[in-house]
């Protein structure tokens, strides 16, 4: 959004120096919210909840942004223009309190140990930069052609794909060691451990089936 935000402001009737001033304020808001989340919130509430609440809040903000823009197509209603800018700021702040910082942490935590470096590189290059480049190229043209209706593309994607994926496929990793996270998703990265691995009361117990020895806590 940061790359083409000035186009969004122009759609709301905000031009000239005011447009640049608002863009500068927007560019400061995201990093500050990101820093606040990383410093004070991230390790207290975990990974999954910020993602779920974040996608819901972002979707609501985009719906409200679309509603405001639909009633202010020519950008002449000052009150609606201010509301439109406010909702765009809301999207950025919410993203910086959820997906912005959490996606990097979660990505590195759930990757199998033996491919963590390559996996994170692939996720960053394809899942982040390539997708971002695509939308940065497409969005200005889509905004010109579709106007406020363009936001509903993201609303639909969030509700149909992102939210169900977060709820049913993502697992909480807060306070869990990397070895335990591997076990949560299967023992694919721990082939050197004994065959029978059981989860008991939040403690990983390892059973050596060959030697008849009692469980050992890792």
C-alpha positions as CSV (number, residue, x, y, z in Angstrom):
1,X,0.0,0.0,0.0
2,X,2.8,2.4,0.8
3,X,4.0,2.4,-2.8
4,X,0.8,3.6,-4.4
5,X,-0.9,5.4,-1.4
6,X,-0.6,8.8,-3.1
7,X,-2.9,7.5,-5.8
8,X,-5.4,6.5,-3.1
9,X,-5.2,9.9,-1.6
10,X,-5.8,11.5,-5.0
11,X,-9.0,9.4,-5.3
12,X,-10.1,11.0,-2.0
13,X,-9.4,14.5,-3.3
14,X,-6.2,15.0,-1.4
15,X,-3.5,16.4,-3.7
16,X,-0.4,18.5,-3.8
17,X,1.7,19.1,-0.7
18,X,-1.1,17.7,1.5
19,X,-0.9,14.4,-0.3
20,X,2.9,14.2,0.3
21,X,2.5,15.2,4.0
22,X,-0.1,12.5,4.6
23,X,2.1,10.0,2.8
24,X,5.0,10.9,5.0
25,X,2.9,10.5,8.1
26,X,1.7,7.1,6.8
27,X,5.3,6.0,6.3
28,X,6.1,6.7,9.9
29,X,3.0,5.1,11.4
30,X,3.7,1.6,10.2
31,X,7.2,1.2,11.6
32,X,6.3,2.7,14.9
33,X,3.4,0.3,15.3
34,X,5.7,-2.5,14.3
35,X,8.3,-1.6,16.9
36,X,5.6,-1.3,19.6
37,X,4.3,-4.8,18.8
38,X,7.7,-6.4,18.7
39,X,8.8,-4.8,22.0
40,X,5.7,-5.1,24.2
41,X,3.2,-7.5,22.7
42,X,4.6,-10.3,20.5
43,X,5.8,-12.7,23.2
44,X,2.8,-12.1,25.4
45,X,-0.1,-13.0,23.2
46,X,1.6,-15.4,20.8
47,X,1.5,-15.8,17.0
48,X,-1.8,-17.1,15.9
49,X,-4.2,-14.7,17.7
50,X,-2.6,-11.5,16.2
51,X,-2.9,-13.1,12.7
52,X,-6.5,-14.0,13.1
53,X,-7.6,-10.8,14.7
54,X,-5.5,-8.9,12.3
55,X,-7.0,-10.3,9.2
56,X,-10.5,-9.7,10.6
57,X,-9.7,-6.1,11.5
58,X,-8.0,-5.4,8.1
59,X,-11.0,-6.8,6.3
60,X,-13.4,-4.6,8.2
61,X,-11.2,-1.6,7.6
62,X,-11.1,-2.3,3.8
63,X,-14.9,-2.7,3.7
64,X,-15.3,0.7,5.4
65,X,-12.8,2.2,3.1
66,X,-14.8,0.9,0.1
67,X,-18.0,2.3,1.6
68,X,-16.4,5.7,2.1
69,X,-14.9,5.8,-1.4
70,X,-18.2,4.7,-3.0
71,X,-19.9,7.8,-1.6
72,X,-17.1,10.1,-2.5
73,X,-16.1,9.1,-6.0
74,X,-15.2,12.7,-7.0
75,X,-13.3,13.4,-3.8
76,X,-15.3,16.5,-3.0
77,X,-16.7,15.5,0.4
78,X,-14.0,16.6,2.9
79,X,-15.4,14.6,5.8
80,X,-15.5,11.4,3.8
81,X,-12.0,12.1,2.5
82,X,-10.7,12.3,6.0
83,X,-12.5,9.1,6.9
84,X,-11.0,7.4,3.9
85,X,-7.5,8.4,4.9
86,X,-8.2,7.3,8.5
87,X,-9.2,3.8,7.3
88,X,-6.1,3.5,5.2
89,X,-4.0,4.3,8.2
90,X,-6.0,1.7,10.2
91,X,-5.1,-0.9,7.6
92,X,-1.4,-0.1,7.9
93,X,-1.5,0.1,11.8
94,X,-3.3,-3.2,12.0
95,X,-1.0,-4.9,9.6
96,X,2.0,-3.6,11.6
97,X,0.5,-5.1,14.7
98,X,-0.1,-8.5,13.2
99,X,1.1,-9.7,9.8
100,X,4.0,-7.3,9.5
101,X,6.1,-8.6,12.4
102,X,4.5,-12.0,13.1
103,X,4.9,-13.4,9.6
104,X,8.7,-13.3,9.8
105,X,8.7,-14.9,13.2
106,X,6.3,-17.6,12.4
107,X,7.9,-18.4,9.1
108,X,11.3,-19.1,10.7
109,X,9.8,-21.1,13.6
110,X,7.8,-23.6,11.6
111,X,10.4,-24.4,9.0
112,X,12.1,-27.8,9.5
113,X,15.5,-27.4,11.1
114,X,17.5,-28.9,8.2
115,X,15.9,-26.5,5.6
116,X,15.2,-23.5,7.7
117,X,17.6,-21.2,5.9
118,X,16.6,-22.2,2.4
119,X,12.9,-22.3,3.3
120,X,12.9,-18.8,4.8
121,X,14.8,-17.5,1.7
122,X,12.2,-19.1,-0.6
123,X,9.3,-17.7,1.5
124,X,10.8,-14.3,1.5
125,X,11.7,-14.2,-2.2
126,X,8.5,-15.8,-3.5
127,X,5.9,-15.3,-0.8
128,X,6.8,-11.7,0.0
129,X,8.9,-9.8,-2.6
130,X,7.5,-11.5,-5.7
131,X,3.9,-11.2,-4.6
132,X,4.5,-7.6,-3.5
133,X,6.1,-6.7,-6.8
134,X,3.1,-8.1,-8.6
135,X,0.5,-6.1,-6.6
136,X,2.6,-3.0,-6.8
137,X,2.6,-3.2,-10.6
138,X,-1.1,-4.1,-10.9
139,X,-2.7,-2.0,-8.2
140,X,-2.4,1.5,-9.8
141,X,-4.1,0.3,-13.0
142,X,-6.8,-1.6,-11.0
143,X,-7.5,1.4,-8.9
144,X,-8.0,3.5,-12.1
145,X,-10.3,0.9,-13.7
146,X,-12.2,-0.4,-10.6
147,X,-11.9,2.4,-8.1
148,X,-13.3,1.5,-4.7
149,X,-14.4,-1.9,-5.9
150,X,-10.8,-3.0,-6.1
151,X,-10.7,-3.3,-2.3
152,X,-13.3,-6.0,-2.4
153,X,-10.8,-8.3,-4.1
154,X,-8.7,-8.3,-0.9
155,X,-11.8,-8.6,1.2
156,X,-12.9,-11.8,-0.7
157,X,-9.4,-13.3,-0.5
158,X,-9.1,-12.6,3.2
159,X,-12.5,-14.2,4.0
160,X,-12.3,-17.2,1.6
161,X,-8.7,-18.2,1.9
162,X,-6.6,-16.4,4.5
163,X,-8.9,-16.5,7.5
164,X,-9.8,-20.3,7.2
165,X,-6.2,-21.1,6.7
166,X,-5.2,-19.3,9.8
167,X,-7.9,-20.9,11.9
168,X,-7.5,-24.5,10.7
169,X,-3.9,-24.9,9.5
170,X,-1.8,-22.6,11.7
171,X,-0.7,-23.7,15.2
172,X,0.4,-21.6,18.1
173,X,4.2,-21.6,18.6
174,X,4.6,-19.2,21.5
175,X,6.9,-20.5,24.2
176,X,7.7,-23.7,22.3
177,X,11.2,-24.7,21.4
178,X,12.1,-25.3,17.8
179,X,12.5,-29.0,18.5
180,X,9.0,-29.2,20.0
181,X,7.6,-27.2,17.0
182,X,9.1,-29.9,14.7
183,X,7.2,-32.5,16.7
184,X,3.9,-30.5,16.4
185,X,4.1,-30.8,12.6
186,X,5.6,-34.4,12.7
187,X,9.1,-35.6,13.5
188,X,10.4,-34.9,9.9
189,X,13.4,-32.9,11.2
190,X,14.2,-35.1,14.2
191,X,15.1,-38.4,12.5
192,X,17.9,-39.1,15.0
193,X,15.5,-39.4,17.9
194,X,13.9,-42.7,19.0
195,X,11.0,-43.8,17.0
196,X,8.2,-43.4,19.5
197,X,7.6,-39.8,20.5
198,X,4.7,-39.0,22.7
199,X,3.2,-35.7,23.9
200,X,2.3,-35.8,27.5
201,X,1.1,-32.7,29.4
202,X,3.0,-30.3,27.3
203,X,6.3,-32.2,27.9
204,X,7.9,-34.1,25.1
205,X,8.5,-37.7,26.3
206,X,10.8,-39.9,24.2
207,X,10.4,-43.7,24.4
208,X,13.2,-46.0,23.3
209,X,11.4,-49.1,22.1
210,X,14.7,-51.1,21.7
211,X,16.0,-50.9,25.3
212,X,12.8,-51.0,27.5
213,X,13.9,-47.8,29.3
214,X,11.4,-45.4,30.9
215,X,10.5,-42.1,29.3
216,X,13.0,-39.3,29.4
217,X,12.0,-35.7,29.4
218,X,13.8,-33.5,26.9
